[in-house]
Amino acid sequence: MVLARYSRRPSFMYKVHYVYKVVKEVFPMTTPTLHPLLSNLMCCTMSSSSEPSQEEGVAVGNGQPEYQRVMEDLRRQIAAGHLAIGDPIPSTAKLGSQYNVSSTVVRRAVTELTAEGLLYGQAGKGVFVRTRPAPAEPVEGQPTRAELAATVKRLETRLDAMAARVEALERERES
């Protein structure tokens, strides 16, 4: 088939992907029946490596940019001690495959964490953990941990009282 010869070319795949998206928008209900060749081509030739890549920083899923998702997870690992001070972080390629993002996204996350002072790089050796992130300061209007614990205690007391009342009502109802 002639299309098979061109299906490996990235520019061709981007054009096919664009046409496919336009056809899906114009004919949402009839895309598979109207253009089975196009649907088959997209199914068979668009692998994860040949998909048009998302722009760096584009939000997906929960609305958070991909580099921020990687940053937050690395920050969590450092705070939890999974990555100790002085430990190297995984390579860009490993992080990219772990988070299913491009190397550009990983580099952006590492650059941001380096700017924050959590990481530092050594030429030819890698990127290492410099320090743990500072505990998050309470945001104005948000309760502290102690206030939350007191609220939970009050709710537990009220719940116990309500459970006792329900039991009393059920006994009264049975008799």
Sequence and secondary structure as in RCSB ss.txt:
>XXXX:A:sequence
MVLARYSRRPSFMYKVHYVYKVVKEVFPMTTPTLHPLLSNLMCCTMSSSSEPSQEEGVAVGNGQPEYQRVMEDLR
RQIAAGHLAIGDPIPSTAKLGSQYNVSSTVVRRAVTELTAEGLLYGQAGKGVFVRTRPAPAEPVEGQPTRAELAA
TVKRLETRLDAMAARVEALERERES
>XXXX:A:secstr
 HHHHHTT HHHHHHHHHHHHHHHHHSTTTHHHH HHHHHHHHHH  TTTS    TT EETTTEEHHHHHHHHHH
HHHHHTSS TT B   HHHHHHHHT  HHHHHHHHHHHHHHTSEEEETTTEEEE          TTS  HHHHHH
HHHHHHHHHHHHHHHHHHHHHHHH 
